[in-house]
């Protein structure tokens, strides 16, 4: 009986440690994403969207007309 309680306590301790590690990793990812320079991406994203439109949407529009 005492061993079962000890095993449950050890399991709970392991769960808490695992959750703390997960929380630290999520915080690190959040900090990384906050520090990204997304302002520089605007022109590049517009270029890719235009290329996608020309390759896939414009031919469909021409066929429907």
C-alpha positions in Angstrom: 0.0 0.0 0.0 2.7 2.4 0.9 4.6 1.6 -2.3 1.5 2.3 -4.4 1.3 5.8 -2.7 5.0 6.3 -3.3 4.6 5.4 -7.0 1.7 7.7 -7.4 3.6 10.6 -5.8 6.6 9.8 -8.1 4.3 9.8 -11.1 2.8 13.2 -10.1 6.3 14.6 -9.6 7.3 13.4 -13.1 4.2 14.9 -14.5 4.9 18.3 -13.0 8.5 18.3 -14.2 7.3 17.4 -17.7 4.7 20.2 -17.7 7.4 22.7 -16.5 9.7 21.7 -19.4 6.8 22.0 -21.9 5.9 25.4 -20.5 9.6 26.6 -20.8 9.7 25.4 -24.4 6.4 27.1 -25.3 7.7 30.3 -23.7 10.9 30.1 -25.8 8.9 29.6 -28.9 6.7 32.5 -28.1 9.7 34.8 -27.5 11.2 33.7 -30.8 8.0 34.4 -32.7 7.7 37.8 -31.0 11.2 38.8 -32.2 10.7 37.9 -35.8 11.0 40.8 -38.3 7.8 40.3 -40.2 7.9 43.8 -41.7 10.5 42.6 -44.2 8.2 39.8 -45.3 5.5 42.0 -46.8 7.0 42.4 -50.3 8.1 38.7 -50.5 4.7 37.4 -49.5 3.0 39.7 -52.0 5.4 38.4 -54.8 4.6 34.8 -53.9 0.8 35.5 -53.8 1.1 37.1 -57.2 3.0 34.2 -58.6 0.4 31.8 -57.2 -2.4 33.9 -58.7 -0.8 33.9 -62.1 0.0 30.2 -62.1 -3.3 28.8 -60.7 -6.1 31.4 -60.6 -5.7 33.3 -63.8 -5.8 30.2 -66.1 -9.1 29.1 -64.4 -10.5 32.6 -64.8 -9.6 32.6 -68.5 -11.2 29.2 -69.0 -14.5 30.3 -67.3 -14.8 33.4 -69.4 
